Amino acid sequence: MGCTQQQKTEDFSWSSFTTQLKVNGIIPYQQSVKEVVEKLGKPDSIIKKMYHFNGITYFKYNTDSLHLNGVDFTKCPETFVISGKLKLSGNTRVVDIKDDHPINLNSEMDSADTTKFQLIGISHTITPASSFWALRFNKESGRLVRMELMLFD
């Protein structure tokens, strides 16, 4: 028995995606600075609360908590992000996601360079204007190159 589109939506919302999210299957979206450093090593740089680890970026929240801000899969091709049954990596294609999650990923966004990238967002279901995950796909290869959390006040 297959899932209905409503069931797929309930299984894949912004909040469930974010709370289940793990980098390389082991580092949760929110983790202490110490635990992230133990797993990823010393950051390449720390600029204004942004911790950069070879293509993986976290922002510091409160005194000792890091939240995933983004992954540049071109800088860290071995890295992957999982959330529930969804796995995102540099090999992920738009069709791989849209087939399983058609309602949540049906909004394409404009990119500054629309000739090279296709942007798809996973928006917050309750307050869509407050935040969303931006997935940037290379138009030529169709592969995911970057994911980034966009927050608005």
Summary of the structure (lengths in Angstrom):
residues: 153
radius of gyration: 15.4
end to end distance: 41.8
largest distance: 49.5
contacts: 423
relative contact order: 0.17
helix: 19%
strand: 41%
